[in-house]
Amino acid sequence: MPEHNLHIALIKPSLGEQRGRPYRTPAVLEPMFAALIAGQTSDDVRLHFFDERLENLDFEADYDLVVISVETFTALRSYQIAAEFRSRGNRVLLGGFHATLLPEEAAAHADSVAIGTVEEIWPAVLADLKSGNLQAQYCSPLRGFKNFAVDRSIFKDKKYLPVALIETSRGCNFNCNFCSVHSFYGNSVCFRPIDEVIGEIRALAPKFVFFTDDNIVAAPLQARKLFRQLGKLKIRWASQASITSAADPSFLDEMAASG
């Protein structure tokens, strides 16, 4: 077994609590940021993953770094968690959509802020942490699926819903005023190779797949190619799609036939 030179805590915050009772629900999906970090982490680093939606946090332990994924609806709780760990001498890195879109706000609550996609940033974070030179900010160019690797063993023994979360694309070709996706990814939509996606599904052999794409029909020709391959797997799946997909009955037929 390798010697663990670094101990890093990964935290998925809950919404917080009300009258001293934390918000908990049994209907919880795997947070993929943790699997993406695990996929980019060398064996000499020990990852401690906490999902506050399912369990209590361990504030007593000492970590070389505490990493918190911040969404807008968990931002307040994220900052509370960060403050508690920092008061005990732990360094904190905040990342995710909220930290990317409001990095100056996040920086007021952290030692370091990650802007952009985690798998492009994480190797640099690890290298700097090992050399004792953690930077105040890390920024990825958001070019797509560079360094993409998922290690779901980080979810072992956690009681998530039996749904496989898989990405086939990132970004959306629309800029709706209620949505943060365009602000995060810009104008481009990027895609994973379809054979890579199909290979991941075959390896997992799930009963149900949720594609976490921002808009799985953003590129109709690409979507049709994906649907045809999915149809061979005989799975059931769901995702998010713009209403434009309803304009073409044959497109809907292919989507239905794919599961």
C-alpha positions as CSV (number, residue, x, y, z in Angstrom):
1,M,0.0,0.0,0.0
2,P,1.3,3.5,-0.8
3,E,2.2,5.9,1.9
4,H,-0.4,8.8,1.9
5,N,1.6,12.0,2.0
6,L,-1.4,14.2,1.7
7,H,-4.9,13.9,3.2
8,I,-7.6,15.8,1.3
9,A,-11.2,16.2,2.3
10,L,-13.8,16.5,-0.5
11,I,-17.2,17.9,0.5
12,K,-20.6,18.1,-1.1
13,P,-22.6,20.5,1.2
14,S,-26.2,20.2,2.0
15,L,-28.6,23.1,1.9
16,G,-27.9,23.6,5.6
17,E,-30.3,23.2,8.5
18,Q,-33.4,24.6,10.1
19,R,-33.9,24.8,13.8
20,G,-30.9,22.6,14.4
21,R,-32.0,19.8,12.0
22,P,-30.0,19.3,8.8
23,Y,-31.8,19.0,5.5
24,R,-31.6,15.3,4.6
25,T,-33.3,13.3,1.9
26,P,-32.9,9.7,0.7
27,A,-33.2,10.8,-2.9
28,V,-29.6,11.7,-3.6
29,L,-27.6,11.3,-6.7
30,E,-23.8,10.8,-6.9
31,P,-21.9,14.2,-7.1
32,M,-19.7,13.7,-10.1
33,F,-17.1,16.3,-9.1
34,A,-15.8,13.8,-6.5
35,A,-15.4,11.0,-9.0
36,L,-13.6,13.4,-11.4
37,I,-11.2,14.5,-8.7
38,A,-10.6,10.8,-7.7
39,G,-9.9,10.0,-11.4
40,Q,-7.1,12.6,-11.4
41,T,-5.6,11.8,-8.0
42,S,-2.4,9.7,-7.5
43,D,-2.2,6.8,-5.1
44,D,0.0,8.6,-2.6
45,V,-2.9,11.0,-1.8
46,R,-5.7,9.9,0.6
47,L,-9.1,11.3,-0.3
48,H,-11.8,11.6,2.4
49,F,-15.2,12.2,0.7
50,F,-18.1,13.6,2.7
51,D,-21.6,14.1,1.3
52,E,-23.4,16.3,3.9
53,R,-26.7,15.3,2.4
54,L,-26.1,11.8,3.7
55,E,-23.8,12.2,6.7
56,N,-22.2,14.5,9.2
57,L,-18.9,16.3,8.5
58,D,-15.7,15.5,10.5
59,F,-14.5,18.9,11.6
60,E,-12.0,17.4,14.1
61,A,-9.7,15.8,11.6
62,D,-6.7,17.6,10.1
63,Y,-6.4,17.8,6.4
64,D,-3.8,19.3,4.0
65,L,-6.7,20.7,2.0
66,V,-10.5,20.8,2.2
67,V,-12.2,21.0,-1.2
68,I,-15.8,22.2,-1.3
69,S,-18.0,22.2,-4.4
70,V,-20.2,25.3,-4.3
71,E,-23.5,25.7,-6.0
72,T,-25.5,28.9,-5.5
73,F,-28.2,27.2,-3.4
74,T,-25.5,25.8,-1.1
75,A,-23.2,28.8,-1.1
76,L,-24.1,30.0,2.4
77,R,-23.6,26.5,3.9
78,S,-20.4,26.1,1.9
79,Y,-19.0,29.3,3.4
80,Q,-20.0,28.2,6.9
81,I,-18.2,24.9,6.4
82,A,-15.1,26.7,5.0
83,A,-15.1,29.1,8.0
84,E,-15.2,26.2,10.5
85,F,-12.3,24.3,8.8
86,R,-10.2,27.4,8.4
87,S,-10.7,28.3,12.1
88,R,-9.1,25.0,12.9
89,G,-6.1,25.6,10.7
90,N,-7.1,23.8,7.6
91,R,-6.7,25.3,4.1
92,V,-9.8,25.5,2.0
93,L,-10.3,25.4,-1.8
94,L,-13.7,26.4,-3.2
95,G,-14.8,25.4,-6.7
96,G,-17.9,24.7,-8.8
97,F,-20.4,26.8,-10.7
98,H,-20.9,29.4,-8.0
99,A,-17.2,29.9,-7.2
100,T,-16.4,30.1,-11.0
101,L,-19.1,32.8,-11.6
102,L,-18.4,34.8,-8.4
103,P,-14.7,34.1,-7.7
104,E,-14.2,37.3,-5.7
105,E,-17.0,36.4,-3.3
106,A,-15.7,32.9,-3.0
107,A,-12.1,34.1,-2.4
108,A,-13.3,36.0,0.8
109,H,-14.1,32.6,2.3
110,A,-11.2,30.4,1.1
111,D,-7.4,30.1,0.7
112,S,-7.8,29.1,-2.9
113,V,-10.5,29.3,-5.6
114,A,-10.9,27.0,-8.6
115,I,-12.4,28.6,-11.7
116,G,-13.7,26.2,-14.4
117,T,-13.7,22.5,-14.9
118,V,-12.2,20.5,-12.1
119,E,-10.3,17.8,-14.0
120,E,-8.2,20.5,-15.9
121,I,-7.4,22.2,-12.6
122,W,-6.8,19.4,-10.2
123,P,-3.3,18.1,-11.4
124,A,-1.9,21.7,-10.9
125,V,-3.6,21.9,-7.4
126,L,-2.0,18.6,-6.4
127,A,1.4,19.5,-7.7
128,D,1.4,22.9,-5.9
129,L,0.1,21.3,-2.7
130,K,2.9,18.8,-2.7
131,S,5.5,21.5,-3.2
132,G,3.9,23.7,-0.5
133,N,3.0,26.4,-3.0
134,L,-0.8,26.4,-3.2
135,Q,-2.0,29.3,-5.4
136,A,-4.8,31.7,-4.5
137,Q,-6.5,31.0,-7.8
138,Y,-6.6,28.2,-10.5
139,C,-8.3,28.7,-13.8
140,S,-9.1,26.3,-16.6
141,P,-9.7,27.3,-20.2
142,L,-12.9,25.3,-20.4
143,R,-11.9,23.5,-23.6
144,G,-13.9,20.4,-23.1
145,F,-13.0,16.9,-21.8
146,K,-9.3,17.2,-21.4
147,N,-7.9,14.9,-18.7
148,F,-11.4,13.4,-18.3
149,A,-11.4,10.3,-16.0
150,V,-14.0,9.1,-13.6
151,D,-13.3,6.9,-10.5
152,R,-16.6,6.0,-8.9
153,S,-14.9,4.0,-6.1
154,I,-15.0,7.2,-4.1
155,F,-18.8,6.6,-3.7
156,K,-18.3,3.2,-2.0
157,D,-20.7,2.5,0.9
158,K,-22.7,5.6,0.3
159,K,-26.4,5.1,-0.3
160,Y,-27.1,6.9,-3.5
161,L,-30.0,6.3,-5.9
162,P,-29.3,3.5,-8.3
163,V,-28.9,5.8,-11.2
164,A,-25.7,6.1,-13.3
165,L,-24.7,9.7,-14.0
166,I,-22.8,10.1,-17.3
167,E,-21.7,13.1,-19.4
168,T,-21.7,13.0,-23.1
169,S,-21.5,16.8,-23.7
170,R,-21.0,20.1,-21.9
171,G,-22.5,23.5,-22.7
172,C,-25.6,24.7,-24.6
173,N,-26.2,26.5,-27.9
174,F,-28.8,28.8,-26.2
175,N,-28.2,31.7,-23.8
176,C,-31.4,31.7,-21.7
177,N,-31.5,34.5,-19.2
178,F,-32.5,32.1,-16.3
179,C,-29.6,29.7,-16.9
180,S,-26.0,29.8,-15.8
181,V,-24.7,27.3,-18.3
182,H,-23.8,29.8,-21.0
183,S,-22.1,32.0,-18.5
184,F,-20.0,29.1,-17.4
185,Y,-19.1,27.4,-20.7
186,G,-19.5,30.3,-23.2
187,N,-20.7,29.8,-26.7
188,S,-19.2,26.4,-27.4
189,V,-20.6,22.9,-26.9
190,C,-18.1,20.1,-26.5
191,F,-18.6,16.4,-26.9
192,R,-17.1,13.2,-25.6
193,P,-16.4,10.5,-28.3
194,I,-19.6,8.4,-28.5
195,D,-17.7,5.1,-28.3
196,E,-16.2,6.2,-25.1
197,V,-19.6,7.0,-23.6
198,I,-21.0,3.6,-24.8
199,G,-18.0,1.8,-23.3
200,E,-18.6,3.6,-19.9
201,I,-22.3,2.5,-20.0
202,R,-21.4,-1.1,-20.8
203,A,-18.8,-1.2,-18.0
204,L,-21.4,0.1,-15.5
205,A,-24.3,-2.1,-16.8
206,P,-26.8,0.2,-15.1
207,K,-30.6,-0.2,-15.1
208,F,-31.1,3.5,-15.5
209,V,-28.8,6.3,-16.8
210,F,-29.1,10.0,-16.3
211,F,-27.1,12.0,-18.8
212,T,-25.9,15.1,-17.0
213,D,-25.6,17.1,-20.3
214,D,-26.8,20.7,-20.2
215,N,-28.7,20.1,-23.4
216,I,-28.3,16.6,-24.9
217,V,-29.9,17.8,-28.2
218,A,-27.7,20.9,-28.6
219,A,-26.3,19.3,-31.8
220,P,-29.0,17.2,-33.4
221,L,-26.8,15.2,-35.8
222,Q,-24.5,14.3,-32.9
223,A,-27.6,13.4,-30.8
224,R,-29.0,11.1,-33.5
225,K,-25.6,9.2,-33.6
226,L,-25.7,8.8,-29.8
227,F,-29.4,7.7,-29.8
228,R,-28.7,5.0,-32.4
229,Q,-25.9,3.5,-30.3
230,L,-27.9,3.8,-27.1
231,G,-30.7,1.8,-28.8
232,K,-28.4,-1.2,-29.0
233,L,-27.9,-1.2,-25.2
234,K,-31.6,-1.6,-24.3
235,I,-31.3,0.8,-21.4
236,R,-33.6,3.4,-20.0
237,W,-32.3,6.9,-19.8
238,A,-33.2,10.6,-19.1
239,S,-31.6,13.9,-19.6
240,Q,-32.2,17.6,-20.2
241,A,-33.2,18.8,-23.6
242,S,-34.4,22.0,-25.2
243,I,-38.0,22.1,-26.4
244,T,-36.6,22.6,-30.0
245,S,-36.3,18.8,-30.1
246,A,-40.1,18.5,-30.2
247,A,-40.2,20.2,-33.6
248,D,-39.1,17.1,-35.5
249,P,-41.3,14.0,-35.0
250,S,-38.6,11.7,-36.5
251,F,-36.1,13.0,-34.0
252,L,-38.5,12.2,-31.2
253,D,-39.0,8.8,-32.6
254,E,-35.3,8.1,-32.6
255,M,-35.0,9.4,-29.0
256,A,-37.8,7.2,-27.9
257,A,-36.4,4.1,-29.6
258,S,-33.1,4.7,-27.9
259,G,-34.7,4.3,-24.4
